[in-house]
Amino acid sequence: MELQQCVKLKDDHTHYERDETIIKKDFNGVKAQGHMENNFIDLELSNAKQKMHKDSKVGKKGLTGDDLLLAGYLQPTTTGKCVKIEYRLVVKCIYDDTC
């Protein structure tokens, strides 16, 4: 299972798109003839960090200190004309195909 962040930035001349896995978690599935009722799978989002580079900039100003720290955390979903940030939960099931 993984949480992906999808970022799209655009202006009149250019556009930028990035899909990045923010956090990933593997877990054992349900045993033969088992049930998944009342089982919860937690993804600890407070530990999810984005890769930020020290040369990251907002406009002409470089990010430093607290700005760089805050930018490393998950950003909220937004659907503006220039900035679009969405999250996708991807669940992959891998199973033994023998009977």
C-alpha positions in Angstrom: 0.0 0.0 0.0 1.4 3.4 -0.8 0.3 7.0 -0.7 1.2 9.0 -3.8 1.3 12.8 -4.2 0.4 14.1 -7.6 1.6 17.7 -8.3 0.8 19.7 -11.3 2.0 23.3 -11.8 1.4 25.4 -14.9 1.5 29.0 -16.1 1.0 30.5 -19.5 4.2 29.0 -21.0 5.2 25.9 -19.2 3.9 23.1 -17.0 5.4 20.6 -14.5 4.0 17.3 -13.3 5.3 14.9 -10.7 3.9 11.8 -9.1 5.9 10.7 -6.0 5.4 8.0 -3.4 5.2 9.7 0.0 4.8 6.7 2.2 4.7 3.0 1.6 3.7 0.1 3.9 3.7 -3.6 3.4 1.6 -5.9 5.5 0.7 -9.6 5.6 -2.7 -10.3 4.0 -5.5 -12.5 5.2 -4.8 -16.2 5.8 -6.7 -18.9 3.9 -10.4 -18.8 4.9 -9.7 -15.8 7.1 -11.6 -12.5 7.3 -10.5 -8.9 7.2 -13.3 -7.6 9.4 -12.3 -5.2 12.1 -8.7 -5.1 11.0 -7.2 -1.7 10.5 -4.1 -0.6 8.6 -2.6 2.6 9.7 -0.4 4.9 7.6 1.4 7.3 10.0 1.2 10.5 7.9 3.0 12.6 10.5 6.2 10.7 9.6 5.7 11.3 5.9 8.2 13.7 4.5 8.7 15.2 1.1 12.1 15.5 -0.5 13.1 19.2 -0.4 16.4 20.5 -1.7 18.3 23.3 0.0 18.2 25.2 -3.3 14.4 25.1 -3.5 13.0 28.5 -4.2 9.7 30.4 -4.0 10.0 33.1 -6.6 13.5 34.5 -6.4 13.9 33.8 -2.7 15.5 30.5 -1.5 13.8 28.5 1.2 15.6 28.6 4.6 15.0 27.5 8.2 11.4 27.0 9.1 10.1 27.5 5.6 12.3 24.6 4.4 11.1 22.4 7.3 7.4 23.2 6.7 7.7 22.5 3.0 9.0 19.1 3.7 5.6 18.0 5.3 2.6 16.9 3.3 0.9 19.9 1.6 -2.9 20.1 1.5 -4.9 19.1 -1.5 -5.6 22.0 -3.8 -7.3 22.3 -7.2 -6.4 25.8 -8.5 -5.8 26.8 -12.1 -2.0 27.1 -11.6 -1.4 24.6 -8.7 -3.0 21.2 -8.3 -2.0 18.8 -5.6 -3.8 15.5 -5.2 -3.2 12.3 -3.2 -3.8 8.8 -4.4 -3.9 5.6 -2.2 -2.6 2.7 -4.2 -3.3 -0.8 -2.9 -1.5 -3.7 -4.6 -2.6 -7.3 -3.9 0.0 -10.0 -4.4 -1.4 -13.5 -3.9 -0.3 -17.1 -4.4 -2.1 -18.5 -7.5 -2.0 -22.1 -6.5 -5.1 -24.0 -5.4 
